[in-house]
Amino acid sequence: MRSRASGMWWGAAIESPDPGALARFYSELLDWPIGHEEPGTAIVAVPGGASFLVFQQAEGYEPPVWPPVPGSQRPMTHFDFQVGDLESAVAEAVALGATVAAHQPQDNVRVLFDPAGHPFCLVRDDG
């Protein structure tokens, strides 16, 4: 697999009711550029050039529930972002449109929801 993966790109596709708005949120949060946008799809380019985040239009989108609840849409994946100052990173994310989850499982982690309701975590760098 290593030889076949050499020189390849990778990405993660995230469903959203408004892919352009969600791409702009993550672009501003991470200071990564939007590499492409068209109706139904927007791509945030990860610095370094071989990876990306793509946001795709999803009709009938149902945001995941955090913490998980039996019978409800579970978070299938989430992003973790390491930060130096947890409180200021949370404040910046909220100013961009994120909301803080009521349930917080760890002191050095803050679970937030992006504007489409996907959970993501800001993790304080204690190292």
Secondary structure in CASP SS format (residue, H / E / C, confidence):
PFRMAT SS
TARGET T0000
AUTHOR 0000-0000-0000
METHOD secondary structure of the structure
MODEL  1
M C 1.00
R H 1.00
S H 1.00
R H 1.00
A H 1.00
S C 1.00
G C 1.00
M C 1.00
W C 1.00
W E 1.00
G E 1.00
A E 1.00
A E 1.00
I E 1.00
E E 1.00
S E 1.00
P C 1.00
D C 1.00
P H 1.00
G H 1.00
A H 1.00
L H 1.00
A H 1.00
R H 1.00
F H 1.00
Y H 1.00
S H 1.00
E H 1.00
L H 1.00
L H 1.00
D C 1.00
W C 1.00
P C 1.00
I E 1.00
G E 1.00
H E 1.00
E E 1.00
E E 1.00
P C 1.00
G C 1.00
T E 1.00
A E 1.00
I E 1.00
V E 1.00
A E 1.00
V C 1.00
P C 1.00
G C 1.00
G C 1.00
A C 1.00
S E 1.00
F E 1.00
L E 1.00
V E 1.00
F E 1.00
Q E 1.00
Q E 1.00
A C 1.00
E C 1.00
G C 1.00
Y C 1.00
E C 1.00
P C 1.00
P C 1.00
V C 1.00
W C 1.00
P C 1.00
P C 1.00
V C 1.00
P C 1.00
G C 1.00
S C 1.00
Q C 1.00
R C 1.00
P C 1.00
M C 1.00
T C 1.00
H C 1.00
F E 1.00
D E 1.00
F E 1.00
Q E 1.00
V E 1.00
G C 1.00
D C 1.00
L H 1.00
E H 1.00
S H 1.00
A H 1.00
V H 1.00
A H 1.00
E H 1.00
A H 1.00
V H 1.00
A H 1.00
L H 1.00
G C 1.00
A C 1.00
T E 1.00
V E 1.00
A C 1.00
A C 1.00
H C 1.00
Q C 1.00
P C 1.00
Q C 1.00
D C 1.00
N C 1.00
V E 1.00
R E 1.00
V E 1.00
L E 1.00
F E 1.00
D C 1.00
P C 1.00
A C 1.00
G C 1.00
H C 1.00
P E 1.00
F E 1.00
C E 1.00
L E 1.00
V E 1.00
R E 1.00
D C 1.00
D C 1.00
G C 1.00
END
